Amino acid sequence: YISAFFKSLMRESGIILDTPVRKNMTDTCEPKEQSVRNRVRRMVETVISQLTERFELGKVRARKEMQLTARCYRKILAHTVMCAVNRISGRRVLDFDRILAR
């Protein structure tokens, strides 16, 4: 995903792909912007991890496409509801340990 060719293909499709740089590459973004990117990336990785581990989204138990999409929608809706419950309760949004322990 780091190659300039792939980035140009994605840009033609209307997708701006921003990948982290390697050690031997020069970083052109500002440190403040980089910290925002890292924070967003950690949040996305946490949500993906929760969906695959806690909600078992990685296991496919569907024979038809409609069953698969309905299953994915239910899991994402459950995750969103749990985030809303945490926000209403004044806890961190992705802190599901207290909800699931009860």
C-alpha positions in Angstrom: 0.0 0.0 0.0 3.0 2.3 0.2 3.9 2.4 -3.5 3.2 5.6 -5.4 1.5 3.6 -8.2 -1.1 2.1 -5.8 -1.7 5.5 -4.2 -2.3 7.1 -7.6 -4.7 4.3 -8.5 -6.7 4.9 -5.3 -6.6 8.7 -5.8 -8.2 8.2 -9.3 -11.0 6.4 -7.6 -11.5 9.2 -5.1 -9.8 7.5 -2.2 -6.9 9.3 -0.4 -4.7 6.6 1.1 -2.4 7.7 3.9 0.1 5.1 5.0 2.6 5.3 7.8 6.2 5.8 6.7 9.0 3.3 7.1 12.2 3.9 8.9 14.1 4.7 5.7 11.5 7.1 4.4 11.2 10.8 5.1 8.0 11.9 6.9 6.4 15.0 5.3 3.5 15.5 7.8 3.8 17.7 10.9 4.1 16.1 14.3 0.7 17.4 15.5 -0.9 15.9 12.4 0.9 12.6 12.9 -0.3 12.4 16.5 -3.9 12.8 15.4 -3.4 10.1 12.7 -1.9 7.7 15.3 -4.8 8.4 17.7 -7.4 7.7 15.0 -5.5 4.6 13.9 -5.5 3.2 17.4 -9.2 3.8 17.8 -9.9 2.0 14.5 -7.7 -0.9 15.4 -9.4 -1.2 18.8 -12.9 -1.3 17.2 -11.8 -3.9 14.6 -10.3 -6.0 17.4 -13.5 -5.8 19.5 -15.6 -6.7 16.5 -13.5 -9.7 15.7 -12.8 -11.0 19.2 -15.8 -10.1 21.4 -18.4 -10.2 18.7 -16.8 -13.0 16.6 -17.3 -11.1 13.4 -14.5 -13.1 11.8 -16.4 -16.4 11.9 -18.7 -16.8 8.9 -21.8 -18.8 9.7 -23.9 -17.8 6.8 -24.8 -19.6 3.6 -26.2 -16.7 1.7 -25.0 -13.2 1.2 -28.1 -11.7 2.9 -27.5 -13.8 6.0 -23.9 -12.6 6.2 -24.8 -8.9 5.8 -27.6 -9.2 8.3 -25.2 -10.8 10.8 -22.6 -8.1 10.2 -25.2 -5.3 10.7 -26.4 -6.9 14.0 -22.8 -7.1 15.3 -22.0 -3.5 14.3 -25.3 -2.3 15.8 -24.6 -4.1 19.1 -21.2 -2.5 19.2 -22.7 0.9 18.6 -25.3 0.4 21.3 -22.6 -0.6 23.8 -20.6 2.6 22.9 -23.7 4.7 23.5 -24.4 3.0 26.9 -20.8 3.7 27.9 -21.1 7.4 26.8 -24.4 7.8 28.7 -22.8 6.2 31.8 -19.9 8.5 31.7 -17.3 5.8 30.9 -14.8 5.6 28.1 -16.6 4.8 24.9 -14.7 1.6 24.1 -14.5 0.3 27.7 -16.8 -2.8 27.4 -15.3 -4.8 30.3 -17.6 -3.3 32.9 -20.7 -3.9 30.8 -19.8 -7.5 29.9 -18.8 -8.4 33.4 -22.3 -8.0 34.8 
